[in-house]
Amino acid sequence: MGEDEEVLAEGLPEPAGMVIAPSVGDLPGGYQYGVTRYADIILREAFPNRFRDLQAVLTEFRIDLDELTRGGGSRATHTIRFDSLLQDRGWGKRNITISRMIDERMIHSTRGHEIDMFAPGTAEEDYPGVAVEMEWNNKDPFFDRDLLNFAALHREGALAVGVIVTRGPTLQRYIGPVIKTGRTAGSKKFGTSTTHWDKIIPRINLGGGGECPIIVVGIEPSRINGFEKIEDAFNDHRTLW
């Protein structure tokens, strides 16, 4: 690329599908946010009740230190609690089936992956709705599954906005090397190949999620009760179990 082309490229706006900072200013603190395709504006203006739900849940949600160091093997208690806060506001699990017909004859019917938390767009119409998936500490290909599901459901008119909540970049930087899975040569509990901010952003920027407007919420240290112990261990090059 020549010198003039580089200047031109720098002056171009970000492509619509790239993750950028939100335009909406009244989002709760303690999180890193990224949006595509004006997802934050769509959610606030077209689905104000759902926007207020998400505001309230993110404001209330916190994680205790012992929840981070507790042994694995089941769904994290704070993930269950996050979903429960949405359930209290009328959200719930949802499977959506997409069918195609030609000349009134069914060609195929496909059931999408179950959405962790889904809310109808309005009291009168379920679709398009809003979906929230929390990917706290799964293998990172789970992001591909979520983004593929969001893209398909948005394309068919079932989904207006998809939200993915995961570990934020600063939180991951601290807990990655500090928290292990066992006391004797344990491996990292929150490894780089699990679901966190730095794994999902490149996927979306490369086209994951298709044309679905997406909000990514990264949980950061100020949402962790007792984070000071993690910070001390990090600075002292110690580990916590």
C-alpha positions as a Markdown table, in Angstrom:
| # | Residue | x | y | z |
|---|---|---|---|---|
| 1 | Met | 0.0 | 0.0 | 0.0 |
| 2 | Gly | 1.4 | 3.4 | -1.0 |
| 3 | Glu | 1.7 | 6.4 | 1.3 |
| 4 | Asp | -1.4 | 8.1 | -0.1 |
| 5 | Glu | -3.4 | 4.9 | 0.3 |
| 6 | Glu | -2.4 | 4.6 | 4.0 |
| 7 | Val | -3.7 | 8.1 | 4.7 |
| 8 | Leu | -6.9 | 7.3 | 3.0 |
| 9 | Ala | -7.4 | 4.1 | 4.9 |
| 10 | Glu | -6.8 | 5.9 | 8.2 |
| 11 | Gly | -9.5 | 8.4 | 7.4 |
| 12 | Leu | -12.1 | 5.8 | 6.6 |
| 13 | Pro | -14.9 | 5.0 | 9.2 |
| 14 | Glu | -14.8 | 1.6 | 11.0 |
| 15 | Pro | -16.6 | -1.1 | 9.1 |
| 16 | Ala | -20.1 | -1.7 | 10.5 |
| 17 | Gly | -19.3 | -5.2 | 11.8 |
| 18 | Met | -16.2 | -4.1 | 13.8 |
| 19 | Val | -16.3 | -3.9 | 17.6 |
| 20 | Ile | -16.2 | -0.3 | 18.7 |
| 21 | Ala | -17.0 | 1.6 | 22.0 |
| 22 | Pro | -20.7 | 2.1 | 22.7 |
| 23 | Ser | -22.4 | 5.4 | 22.0 |
| 24 | Val | -24.8 | 5.0 | 24.9 |
| 25 | Gly | -23.4 | 6.6 | 28.0 |
| 26 | Asp | -25.6 | 5.3 | 30.8 |
| 27 | Leu | -24.1 | 1.8 | 31.0 |
| 28 | Pro | -23.1 | 0.5 | 34.5 |
| 29 | Gly | -19.5 | 0.8 | 35.5 |
| 30 | Gly | -17.2 | -2.1 | 36.2 |
| 31 | Tyr | -17.3 | -3.6 | 32.7 |
| 32 | Gln | -15.6 | -3.2 | 29.4 |
| 33 | Tyr | -18.1 | -2.7 | 26.5 |
| 34 | Gly | -17.9 | -3.2 | 22.8 |
| 35 | Val | -20.7 | -3.0 | 20.2 |
| 36 | Thr | -21.3 | -3.6 | 16.5 |
| 37 | Arg | -23.9 | -2.2 | 14.2 |
| 38 | Tyr | -25.3 | 0.3 | 16.7 |
| 39 | Ala | -26.5 | -2.5 | 19.0 |
| 40 | Asp | -26.5 | -0.3 | 22.1 |
| 41 | Ile | -28.6 | 2.4 | 20.4 |
| 42 | Ile | -31.0 | -0.2 | 19.0 |
| 43 | Leu | -31.4 | -1.8 | 22.4 |
| 44 | Arg | -32.0 | 1.4 | 24.3 |
| 45 | Glu | -34.3 | 3.1 | 21.7 |
| 46 | Ala | -36.2 | 0.1 | 20.2 |
| 47 | Phe | -36.4 | -2.1 | 23.3 |
| 48 | Pro | -36.2 | 0.3 | 26.3 |
| 49 | Asn | -37.6 | -2.3 | 28.8 |
| 50 | Arg | -34.9 | -4.8 | 27.9 |
| 51 | Phe | -32.3 | -2.1 | 28.0 |
| 52 | Arg | -33.4 | -1.3 | 31.6 |
| 53 | Asp | -33.4 | -5.0 | 32.5 |
| 54 | Leu | -29.8 | -5.3 | 31.4 |
| 55 | Gln | -28.8 | -2.0 | 33.2 |
| 56 | Ala | -30.4 | -3.3 | 36.4 |
| 57 | Val | -28.8 | -6.7 | 36.3 |
| 58 | Leu | -25.3 | -5.4 | 35.4 |
| 59 | Thr | -25.6 | -2.9 | 38.2 |
| 60 | Glu | -26.5 | -5.5 | 40.8 |
| 61 | Phe | -24.2 | -8.3 | 39.7 |
| 62 | Arg | -21.1 | -9.0 | 41.6 |
| 63 | Ile | -18.8 | -12.0 | 42.0 |
| 64 | Asp | -17.2 | -13.2 | 45.3 |
| 65 | Leu | -13.6 | -14.2 | 45.4 |
| 66 | Asp | -14.3 | -17.7 | 46.6 |
| 67 | Glu | -16.5 | -18.2 | 43.5 |
| 68 | Leu | -13.4 | -17.7 | 41.4 |
| 69 | Thr | -11.2 | -20.1 | 43.4 |
| 70 | Arg | -13.8 | -22.8 | 44.0 |
| 71 | Gly | -13.3 | -26.1 | 42.2 |
| 72 | Gly | -14.9 | -26.6 | 38.8 |
| 73 | Gly | -17.1 | -29.4 | 37.6 |
| 74 | Ser | -20.4 | -27.6 | 37.4 |
| 75 | Arg | -21.9 | -24.3 | 36.2 |
| 76 | Ala | -20.4 | -21.4 | 38.1 |
| 77 | Thr | -22.7 | -20.1 | 40.9 |
| 78 | His | -22.3 | -16.5 | 39.7 |
| 79 | Thr | -23.3 | -17.5 | 36.2 |
| 80 | Ile | -26.5 | -19.1 | 37.7 |
| 81 | Arg | -27.1 | -16.0 | 39.7 |
| 82 | Phe | -26.7 | -13.7 | 36.7 |
| 83 | Asp | -29.3 | -15.7 | 34.8 |
| 84 | Ser | -31.6 | -15.6 | 37.8 |
| 85 | Leu | -31.5 | -11.9 | 37.9 |
| 86 | Leu | -32.7 | -11.8 | 34.3 |
| 87 | Gln | -35.3 | -14.5 | 35.0 |
| 88 | Asp | -36.7 | -12.3 | 37.8 |
| 89 | Arg | -37.4 | -9.8 | 35.0 |
| 90 | Gly | -39.2 | -12.2 | 32.7 |
| 91 | Trp | -36.3 | -13.6 | 30.7 |
| 92 | Gly | -35.8 | -17.3 | 30.1 |
| 93 | Lys | -34.3 | -20.1 | 28.1 |
| 94 | Arg | -35.5 | -20.3 | 24.5 |
| 95 | Asn | -35.1 | -22.7 | 21.6 |
| 96 | Ile | -36.1 | -21.2 | 18.3 |
| 97 | Thr | -37.0 | -23.3 | 15.3 |
| 98 | Ile | -36.6 | -21.9 | 11.8 |
| 99 | Ser | -38.6 | -23.6 | 9.0 |
| 100 | Arg | -38.5 | -23.0 | 5.2 |
| 101 | Met | -41.3 | -23.7 | 2.8 |
| 102 | Ile | -41.7 | -23.7 | -1.0 |
| 103 | Asp | -45.2 | -23.7 | -2.5 |
| 104 | Glu | -46.6 | -24.4 | 1.0 |
| 105 | Arg | -44.5 | -27.5 | 1.3 |
| 106 | Met | -42.0 | -27.8 | 4.2 |
| 107 | Ile | -38.4 | -28.1 | 2.9 |
| 108 | His | -36.6 | -28.3 | 6.2 |
| 109 | Ser | -36.9 | -27.3 | 9.8 |
| 110 | Thr | -33.9 | -26.4 | 11.9 |
| 111 | Arg | -33.8 | -25.9 | 15.7 |
| 112 | Gly | -31.2 | -23.4 | 16.8 |
| 113 | His | -29.0 | -23.8 | 19.9 |
| 114 | Glu | -30.8 | -23.1 | 23.1 |
| 115 | Ile | -30.3 | -19.4 | 24.2 |
| 116 | Asp | -29.4 | -19.1 | 27.9 |
| 117 | Met | -31.5 | -16.0 | 28.4 |
| 118 | Phe | -34.1 | -14.6 | 25.9 |
| 119 | Ala | -36.6 | -11.9 | 26.2 |
| 120 | Pro | -39.5 | -11.1 | 23.8 |
| 121 | Gly | -39.1 | -7.7 | 22.1 |
| 122 | Thr | -42.5 | -6.5 | 23.4 |
| 123 | Ala | -45.4 | -7.8 | 25.4 |
| 124 | Glu | -47.3 | -8.3 | 22.2 |
| 125 | Glu | -44.6 | -9.8 | 19.9 |
| 126 | Asp | -41.9 | -12.3 | 20.9 |
| 127 | Tyr | -39.8 | -11.6 | 17.8 |
| 128 | Pro | -37.5 | -10.0 | 17.2 |
| 129 | Gly | -36.2 | -10.4 | 20.7 |
| 130 | Val | -33.0 | -10.0 | 22.7 |
| 131 | Ala | -30.6 | -12.8 | 23.6 |
| 132 | Val | -28.0 | -12.9 | 26.4 |
| 133 | Glu | -25.3 | -15.6 | 26.7 |
| 134 | Met | -22.8 | -15.6 | 29.5 |
| 135 | Glu | -19.6 | -17.4 | 28.6 |
| 136 | Trp | -17.6 | -17.3 | 31.8 |
| 137 | Asn | -15.1 | -20.1 | 31.5 |
| 138 | Asn | -15.9 | -22.4 | 28.6 |
| 139 | Lys | -13.6 | -23.5 | 25.8 |
| 140 | Asp | -13.3 | -20.6 | 23.4 |
| 141 | Pro | -15.1 | -22.4 | 20.4 |
| 142 | Phe | -18.3 | -21.8 | 22.4 |
| 143 | Phe | -18.1 | -18.2 | 21.1 |
| 144 | Asp | -18.3 | -19.6 | 17.6 |
| 145 | Arg | -21.5 | -21.5 | 18.5 |
| 146 | Asp | -23.1 | -18.4 | 20.0 |
| 147 | Leu | -22.1 | -16.1 | 17.2 |
| 148 | Leu | -23.4 | -18.5 | 14.5 |
| 149 | Asn | -26.7 | -18.8 | 16.4 |
| 150 | Phe | -27.0 | -15.0 | 16.7 |
| 151 | Ala | -26.3 | -14.6 | 13.0 |
| 152 | Ala | -28.9 | -17.2 | 11.9 |
| 153 | Leu | -31.6 | -15.9 | 14.2 |
| 154 | His | -31.1 | -12.3 | 13.2 |
| 155 | Arg | -31.1 | -13.2 | 9.5 |
| 156 | Glu | -34.5 | -14.8 | 10.0 |
| 157 | Gly | -36.0 | -11.9 | 12.0 |
| 158 | Ala | -36.1 | -13.7 | 15.4 |
| 159 | Leu | -33.3 | -11.7 | 17.0 |
| 160 | Ala | -32.7 | -7.9 | 17.2 |
| 161 | Val | -29.7 | -7.8 | 19.5 |
| 162 | Gly | -27.3 | -10.4 | 20.8 |
| 163 | Val | -25.4 | -9.8 | 24.1 |
| 164 | Ile | -22.4 | -11.9 | 25.2 |
| 165 | Val | -21.0 | -11.5 | 28.7 |
| 166 | Thr | -17.6 | -12.8 | 29.5 |
| 167 | Arg | -14.4 | -12.0 | 31.4 |
| 168 | Gly | -12.9 | -8.6 | 30.6 |
| 169 | Pro | -9.3 | -8.1 | 29.5 |
| 170 | Thr | -8.0 | -6.6 | 32.7 |
| 171 | Leu | -9.7 | -9.3 | 34.9 |
| 172 | Gln | -8.2 | -12.0 | 32.7 |
| 173 | Arg | -4.7 | -10.5 | 32.9 |
| 174 | Tyr | -4.8 | -10.8 | 36.7 |
| 175 | Ile | -6.6 | -14.1 | 37.3 |
| 176 | Gly | -5.1 | -16.0 | 34.4 |
| 177 | Pro | -1.7 | -16.6 | 36.1 |
| 178 | Val | -2.9 | -16.4 | 39.7 |
| 179 | Ile | -5.8 | -18.9 | 40.0 |
| 180 | Lys | -5.0 | -22.6 | 39.4 |
| 181 | Thr | -7.1 | -25.7 | 39.4 |
| 182 | Gly | -5.2 | -27.7 | 42.0 |
| 183 | Arg | -2.6 | -27.4 | 44.7 |
| 184 | Thr | 0.0 | -29.6 | 43.2 |
| 185 | Ala | 1.2 | -28.4 | 39.8 |
| 186 | Gly | -2.3 | -27.4 | 38.9 |
| 187 | Ser | -3.0 | -25.9 | 35.5 |
| 188 | Lys | -4.4 | -22.5 | 35.0 |
| 189 | Lys | -8.1 | -22.4 | 35.7 |
| 190 | Phe | -8.7 | -19.3 | 33.4 |
| 191 | Gly | -6.4 | -20.2 | 30.6 |
| 192 | Thr | -5.9 | -18.2 | 27.4 |
| 193 | Ser | -7.9 | -20.7 | 25.4 |
| 194 | Thr | -11.0 | -20.3 | 27.4 |
| 195 | Thr | -13.8 | -17.7 | 26.9 |
| 196 | His | -12.7 | -14.1 | 27.6 |
| 197 | Trp | -12.6 | -10.7 | 25.9 |
| 198 | Asp | -9.5 | -11.2 | 23.9 |
| 199 | Lys | -10.9 | -14.4 | 22.3 |
| 200 | Ile | -14.3 | -13.0 | 21.2 |
| 201 | Ile | -13.3 | -9.6 | 19.8 |
| 202 | Pro | -11.2 | -11.0 | 16.9 |
| 203 | Arg | -13.9 | -13.5 | 16.0 |
| 204 | Ile | -16.5 | -10.7 | 15.7 |
| 205 | Asn | -14.1 | -8.5 | 13.8 |
| 206 | Leu | -13.6 | -11.3 | 11.3 |
| 207 | Gly | -17.3 | -11.6 | 10.6 |
| 208 | Gly | -18.6 | -13.7 | 13.5 |
| 209 | Gly | -22.1 | -12.9 | 14.3 |
| 210 | Gly | -22.9 | -11.9 | 10.7 |
| 211 | Glu | -25.1 | -8.8 | 10.5 |
| 212 | Cys | -26.5 | -9.3 | 14.0 |
| 213 | Pro | -26.0 | -6.2 | 16.2 |
| 214 | Ile | -23.9 | -7.4 | 19.1 |
| 215 | Ile | -23.0 | -6.1 | 22.5 |
| 216 | Val | -20.0 | -7.6 | 24.3 |
| 217 | Val | -19.8 | -7.1 | 28.1 |
| 218 | Gly | -16.4 | -7.8 | 29.8 |
| 219 | Ile | -16.5 | -8.3 | 33.6 |
| 220 | Glu | -13.7 | -6.3 | 35.1 |
| 221 | Pro | -12.0 | -6.3 | 38.6 |
| 222 | Ser | -14.2 | -3.7 | 40.3 |
| 223 | Arg | -17.1 | -6.3 | 40.0 |
| 224 | Ile | -15.1 | -8.8 | 42.1 |
| 225 | Asn | -15.6 | -8.7 | 45.9 |
| 226 | Gly | -12.2 | -9.3 | 47.5 |
| 227 | Phe | -10.2 | -8.6 | 44.3 |
| 228 | Glu | -7.4 | -7.0 | 46.4 |
| 229 | Lys | -6.2 | -10.6 | 47.3 |
| 230 | Ile | -5.9 | -11.4 | 43.6 |
| 231 | Glu | -4.0 | -8.2 | 42.9 |
| 232 | Asp | -1.6 | -8.9 | 45.8 |
| 233 | Ala | -1.0 | -12.4 | 44.6 |
| 234 | Phe | -0.4 | -11.2 | 41.1 |
| 235 | Asn | 2.1 | -8.6 | 42.2 |
| 236 | Asp | 3.9 | -11.1 | 44.5 |
| 237 | His | 3.9 | -13.8 | 41.7 |
| 238 | Arg | 1.9 | -16.1 | 43.9 |
| 239 | Thr | -1.0 | -18.4 | 43.1 |
| 240 | Leu | -4.4 | -18.9 | 44.6 |
| 241 | Trp | -6.5 | -22.1 | 44.6 |
